[in-house]
């Protein structure tokens, strides 16, 4: 499969990025806020939902993916210990709430109640696959879905 490269400049674009990043896993230490550059960047292991739906079987994949947000004025977090860099989080969604257009708040919501909220001048984000996919044994599950096994964060070095 061809690696994805997506740009998000409005809420609809961000919804597409969010859908591709649902159930991505990330170490706290792989998320960095650079105030001098007005940027937040992260390297995640995203579950490849597109290939999972095409194959319909149990041949699932993950891909190393970069995510960045530009024009970030501030970053706040909830239930996230920056001093625990090896802690692994599962990303549930990325959303945008306009305040004084085009500015607003971007929220990254993780399982377990953790979140990161970015105040931005405007919505400017990029998601880019960094390399080839690797196999994973199971598909992430959500309450109310059928059981196919539990998902464990998998990646070289995780």
C-alpha positions in Angstrom: 0.0 0.0 0.0 1.2 3.5 -0.8 2.1 5.5 2.3 -0.4 8.2 3.2 0.4 11.9 3.3 -2.5 14.1 4.4 -2.9 17.8 5.1 -5.6 19.3 7.2 -6.6 22.9 6.8 -10.2 22.7 8.0 -12.5 20.6 10.2 -13.4 18.2 7.4 -9.8 17.5 6.6 -9.0 16.9 10.2 -11.9 14.4 10.5 -10.2 12.4 7.7 -6.9 12.5 9.5 -8.6 11.6 12.8 -10.2 8.5 11.2 -6.8 7.3 9.9 -5.2 7.8 13.3 -8.0 6.2 15.4 -6.3 3.6 17.7 -2.8 4.8 16.9 -0.4 4.2 19.8 2.2 6.6 20.9 4.7 6.9 23.7 4.5 10.1 25.7 8.2 10.6 25.0 7.4 10.6 21.2 5.2 13.7 21.6 7.1 17.1 21.6 5.8 20.7 21.9 8.2 23.3 20.4 6.9 26.7 21.5 9.6 28.6 19.7 8.5 26.9 16.4 4.8 27.1 17.3 4.6 23.3 16.6 3.6 20.1 18.2 4.9 16.9 16.6 4.4 13.2 17.4 5.5 9.9 16.0 2.8 7.2 16.3 2.1 3.6 15.3 -1.2 3.9 13.5 -3.5 0.9 12.9 -4.1 0.6 9.1 -7.9 0.6 9.1 -8.1 0.9 5.3 -6.2 -2.3 4.6 -8.0 -4.1 7.5 -11.4 -3.3 5.9 -10.2 -4.4 2.4 -8.8 -7.7 3.6 -11.6 -8.6 5.9 -9.5 -11.2 7.6 -7.0 -11.2 10.4 -4.0 -9.9 8.5 -3.7 -6.6 10.3 -1.0 -3.9 9.9 0.5 -0.9 11.7 2.6 1.9 10.2 5.0 4.4 11.7 3.4 7.8 11.2 4.4 11.4 11.9 1.8 13.9 13.0 2.4 17.7 13.3 0.4 20.7 14.1 1.7 24.2 13.2 0.7 27.7 14.4 0.3 26.4 17.9 0.0 29.2 20.5 -0.1 27.0 23.6 -0.4 23.3 24.6 -2.1 21.9 27.7 -2.5 18.3 28.8 -4.8 16.3 31.1 -3.9 13.1 32.9 -0.6 12.9 31.0 2.6 12.7 32.9 5.4 14.1 30.8 7.9 12.6 33.3 6.6 9.1 32.2 8.1 9.1 28.6 7.6 5.3 28.1 3.9 5.4 28.9 1.9 4.3 25.9 -1.3 6.0 24.9 -4.0 5.0 22.5 -5.3 7.9 20.4 -9.1 7.8 20.0 -9.8 11.1 18.1 -8.5 14.4 16.9 -11.0 17.3 16.8 -11.2 21.0 16.2 -13.4 23.6 17.8 -13.4 27.1 16.3 -13.2 30.1 18.6 -12.5 33.3 16.8 -12.2 32.0 13.2 -9.8 30.9 12.0 -8.3 30.3 15.5 -9.5 27.5 17.8 -8.7 24.5 19.9 -7.5 21.2 18.6 -8.0 18.3 21.1 -6.2 14.9 20.9 -8.3 12.5 23.0 -6.6 9.3 24.3 -8.0 6.3 26.0 -8.0 6.4 29.8 -9.1 10.1 30.0 -5.8 11.6 28.8 -5.9 14.5 26.4 -3.8 17.3 24.8 -5.4 20.6 23.9 -3.7 23.0 21.5 -4.7 26.6 21.0 -4.0 27.4 17.4 -3.9 30.5 15.2 -5.6 28.4 12.5 -5.9 24.7 11.7 -2.7 23.5 9.9 -1.8 19.8 10.4 0.0 17.1 8.5 0.0 13.3 8.8 2.6 11.4 7.0 3.5 7.7 6.9 7.2 7.2 7.5 7.9 3.7 6.3 6.6 0.2 5.5 3.8 -1.5 7.4 4.4 -4.5 9.8 1.9 -7.2 10.8 0.0 -7.1 14.1 -2.0 -10.0 15.6 -5.2 -8.2 16.4 -7.6 -5.4 15.6 -8.4 -2.7 18.2 -11.8 -3.1 19.7 -14.3 -0.6 21.1 -17.1 -1.2 23.5 -20.1 -2.9 21.8 -17.9 -4.4 19.0 -17.3 -8.2 18.6 -14.3 -9.7 20.2 -11.4 -10.6 17.9 -8.6 -10.5 20.5 -7.1 -7.7 22.4 -4.9 -5.2 20.8 -1.4 -4.7 22.3 0.8 -1.9 21.3 3.3 -3.4 18.9 6.3 -1.9 17.1 10.0 -2.3 16.9 11.2 -0.9 20.2 7.8 -0.8 22.0 
